[in-house]
Amino acid sequence: MRILGLDPGSRRTGVGIIDGEKLVHAETLKLGEGPMPERLGRIFSELRRLIADYRPEVAAVETVFMSRNAQSAIKLGQARGAAICAAVEAGLEVHEYAPTAIKQAIVGRGRAGKEQVQHMIRAILKLDFDPGEDAHDALAAALCHHHTAQTASRLPPGVVLR
């Protein structure tokens, strides 16, 4: 299954596309300092282009964390909205995962550090390069969905993962 992982942000948006445990594409969209509506439009249009080019079947994104800074939380929410809308408009089902669920799926511990998660992503995907922090986070969301979907496919009919 080809999965689009997303790590939306108002200045940088991480994108990771995998097919099983094989890397297809990873990049960080650098959005700059322009007006917020322009940055949101760029997230939407760039993701539409990447979806058309790479044809993922589903998308995975980390759920919103609580921020002490309301302005930052609003900007993050707007970036997530633009990214999710691009995926939904392309007909992708979007799956959201808590940060602890992503870490659990990748490292085996929900409280794992960022370095541990990045190390495991490079090992699982057999990467010989560093795709960058934002792309790592996007790849982590995609791998979490891959592992969750694998587990769900082994369950008897009628049993649902929550």
N, C-alpha and C positions, 0 to 999 in steps of 0.2 A: 504494500500500500504506500503510495506517495503522499507524504505529509508535509504541509507548510507550517513551520514553527515561526511564531511572531514574538518579538520583544519590542512593543511600541513605546516610543518616547517622543517628546516634543522637539528634541534637538538631534537625536539619533534613533533609528529604528532598526533593530536586528532582524534579519531574515535568515532562516535555515530551512532547506528542503532536503528531505531524506527519502529513500526508498528502502524500506526495511531498516537495516543497520548500515546502509551505504549512503555516503554523502552525495547529493546531487548538486547542491548550490548553497553557498553561504556568503552573505555580505552585510554590511552596515550601511544603511541609507543615511547620509550626512545631510541634515536638513538646514543647518545654518542658523542664522539669527534673524531672518526676515519676519514679516508679520505672521502671526499664528495662522490665519486663514490660508495663507500661501503654503505654509509648512504642512497643514492638514491636507490640502489639495495634493501636495506632492506625495505624501504617504499613500493616499488613495490611488493616484494615477500610477505610481511606481509599482505598487502591489498588484494592480490590475495587469500591468505589463508582465510582471514576473509570473503571475498565475497563468496568463495566456501562453507564455514561453515554456513553462515547466509543467503545466497541467497537474497540479496536486489534486488529490481526491478529497482531503479534509484539511482543516486548519486547527492548530493548537496554540493557545495563548495562556500566559500566567494570569491568575486573578489579580485584582487590584489589591495592593497592600495599603494599610492605613498610613497616612502621612500627617505629620504635625503641621505642615505648611499647606494651608487650604489652596493657595494659588497653584502650587506644584501638583496637588492632587487633581485639580480641575484640568490643568494642561495634560496630565497623564491620561485622564478620562477621555479627553477630546481626541488624543492620539490613538488610544485604544478603539474609540468609536470609528475613526476613519479607517483603521486597519480592519476591524471586524466587518464594517460595511463593504469594503472592497472584497473580502472573502465571501460574504453572504451574497453580494450582487453577482459573483461568479458562480454561484450555486454550491459553494462549499459548506459543509456542516462544520460549525465551529465548536470546539471543545475547550473548556476552561479548566485549569488545574491550579490548586493552591501551591504556593512556593514549597511548602513542606512535602506535598505529594510528589512534586517534580524531583526534589532532592532524594526522596525515598526511592523513587523509580530508578534514578541514575546511580546513586551511591549506596543505597540500602539504609541510609539514615536521614530522617527528615530534618535534622539540624546540622547537616554537613556544611562545611565552609565552601565558599565560592571556588577556591583553588582545587578542592577535592572534586567538585562537580566538573570543572573544566578539564581536569586530568582524566576523569572517567569518560567524558565525551570524546576526547582525543583518542583514548584507548578503544572505546567501543566502535567508533567510526574509522579507526586506523588512520588518523590525520597525522601528516608530517609537517604541519604548519599550524600557526595560531590564527584562527579566524577572527579574533577580537572578542572583547567582553560581550557586546550586544549580540553578535552572531552566536556566541556560545550559549547565551540565555535562550535564544530562539531555537537552537538545536536541542537544548535541554527540554523545552516544551514539546518539540516534535518527538523526541525519543520517549518521553513520558507517555505520550499518546500511543506510540508504537507498542510499548510494553503493556499498557493498559488494554489495548485492543487484542493483543496476543492472549492475555489472561482471560478476557471476556469470551474469546472464541473457544476456549477450552471448557467453559461452564455448561452445565446441562441447560436445555431449553427452559425458559421461564425464570432463571436465576439472573438477577441484575446486580452489577457492581454499583456502589454508591460512593 
